[in-house]
Amino acid sequence: MEFENLEILLEKYFEGNTTLNEELEIKDFFKNNTELPENLIETKAMFEFFRNEKEQQLDLKVFSIGKNRKVKMRKLYYQVFAIAASILILISIFTYTDNSEEQIVYAYINGKPIMNEQVAKMEAKRALLLVSSNFNNGTENLKHLSSFSEAESLVEGIN
């Protein structure tokens, strides 16, 4: 492309009247030509700046796409874990059985469970009275020891 033709395209470009193909021609011209007249050096710098910015934006888009994937995957993991936790809570609620219908065992007598509180209390009283009476029978024989200790003290007092 000749410089005169380029200047006409540049004038159309700055007015905003170029087509995409004409813009590509301008960009290719400045990309491939290193030796330019002095009046086009600043314009070449402007087109190089545009090209560099476009490349940087492409790099940022690639980076942001990768970052967005990580964020989306993390959100997906959180959603899956939240659903799993909810399912576990629901399962635990439905499998938990309230045993309030079961009767409480208050005591076992001869291997049989006693579920009535009053009967258990009566049996406990009867067992305690039996232990108490056996204890009192065992201590009756100890009464003779007190008379023996009295006799011993009398004998010692004589000596």
C-alpha positions in Angstrom: 0.0 0.0 0.0 1.3 3.4 -0.8 1.5 6.3 1.7 -1.0 8.4 -0.2 -3.6 5.6 -0.1 -2.8 5.0 3.6 -3.4 8.7 4.4 -6.8 8.5 2.7 -7.7 5.4 4.8 -6.4 7.0 8.0 -8.6 10.0 7.3 -11.6 7.8 6.9 -10.5 5.8 10.0 -10.4 8.9 12.2 -13.8 10.0 10.9 -15.2 6.5 11.7 -16.1 5.7 8.1 -13.8 2.7 7.4 -14.9 -0.9 7.0 -13.4 -3.8 9.0 -11.3 -4.8 6.0 -9.9 -1.3 5.6 -9.1 -1.2 9.3 -7.3 -4.6 9.0 -5.3 -3.2 6.1 -4.2 -0.2 8.2 -3.2 -2.4 11.1 -1.3 -4.8 8.9 0.5 -1.9 7.2 1.7 -0.5 10.6 2.6 -3.9 11.9 4.8 -4.9 8.9 6.4 -1.6 8.0 9.2 -0.2 10.2 10.4 2.7 8.0 7.7 5.4 7.9 7.6 9.1 7.2 7.7 11.3 10.3 4.0 12.2 10.2 3.0 8.5 10.5 5.4 7.5 13.4 2.9 8.7 16.1 0.0 7.0 14.3 2.1 3.7 14.2 2.7 4.1 18.0 -1.1 4.5 18.5 -1.9 1.3 16.5 0.9 -0.6 18.3 -0.6 0.5 21.6 -4.1 -0.7 20.5 -2.6 -4.1 19.5 -0.7 -4.5 22.8 -3.8 -3.6 24.8 -5.9 -6.1 22.8 -3.4 -8.9 23.6 -3.3 -8.0 27.3 -7.1 -8.0 27.4 -7.1 -11.5 25.7 -4.7 -12.7 28.4 -6.9 -11.2 31.1 -9.9 -12.9 29.6 -8.2 -16.3 29.6 -7.1 -15.7 33.2 -10.6 -14.7 34.2 -12.2 -17.7 32.5 -9.9 -20.0 34.5 -10.7 -18.1 37.7 -14.4 -18.2 36.9 -14.2 -21.9 36.5 -12.5 -22.3 39.9 -15.2 -20.1 41.5 -18.0 -22.0 39.7 -16.5 -25.4 40.8 -16.2 -24.1 44.4 -19.8 -23.0 44.4 -20.8 -26.4 42.9 -18.9 -28.2 45.7 -20.6 -26.1 48.4 -24.0 -26.8 46.8 -23.3 -30.6 46.7 -22.1 -30.6 50.3 -25.1 -28.6 51.4 -27.5 -31.0 49.7 -25.6 -34.0 51.2 -25.8 -32.4 54.7 -29.5 -31.8 54.3 -30.1 -35.4 53.2 -28.2 -36.7 56.2 -30.2 -34.5 58.6 -33.5 -35.7 57.0 -32.4 -39.3 57.3 -31.4 -38.9 60.9 -34.7 -37.2 61.7 -36.8 -39.9 60.1 -34.7 -42.8 61.6 -34.8 -41.4 65.1 -37.5 -43.2 67.0 -39.1 -41.7 70.0 -39.1 -44.5 72.6 -41.7 -42.8 74.8 -44.1 -45.7 74.2 -41.7 -48.1 75.8 -42.2 -48.5 79.5 -39.4 -47.8 82.0 -38.0 -50.8 83.8 -37.7 -49.8 87.5 -36.2 -53.0 88.8 -35.4 -56.7 88.1 -36.6 -59.3 90.5 -35.5 -62.9 89.9 -34.7 -61.8 86.3 -38.1 -60.4 85.6 -38.4 -56.6 84.8 -40.7 -54.6 87.0 -42.3 -51.8 85.0 -44.7 -50.4 87.7 -43.1 -47.8 89.9 -45.3 -48.7 92.9 -44.6 -52.4 92.7 -40.8 -51.6 92.5 -41.0 -49.4 95.6 -42.9 -52.1 97.5 -40.3 -54.8 96.5 -37.5 -52.5 97.5 -39.0 -51.9 100.9 -39.5 -55.6 101.4 -35.9 -56.3 100.5 -34.6 -53.6 102.8 -36.8 -55.0 105.7 -35.4 -58.5 105.0 -31.8 -57.1 105.2 -32.6 -55.2 108.3 -34.1 -58.1 110.1 -31.2 -60.3 109.2 -28.8 -57.6 110.4 -30.7 -57.3 113.7 -30.6 -61.1 114.2 -26.8 -61.1 113.7 -26.3 -58.3 116.2 -28.3 -60.1 119.0 -25.3 -62.4 119.6 -23.1 -59.4 120.1 -25.0 -58.3 123.2 -23.2 -61.1 125.1 -19.9 -59.5 124.2 -20.7 -56.4 126.3 -21.3 -58.6 129.4 -18.0 -60.3 128.7 -16.2 -57.0 128.5 -17.7 -56.0 131.8 -16.5 -59.2 133.4 -13.1 -58.7 132.0 -12.9 -55.2 133.4 -13.9 -56.5 136.8 -11.2 -59.1 136.7 -8.6 -56.6 135.7 -9.8 -54.3 138.5 -9.1 -57.0 141.1 -5.6 -57.6 139.9 
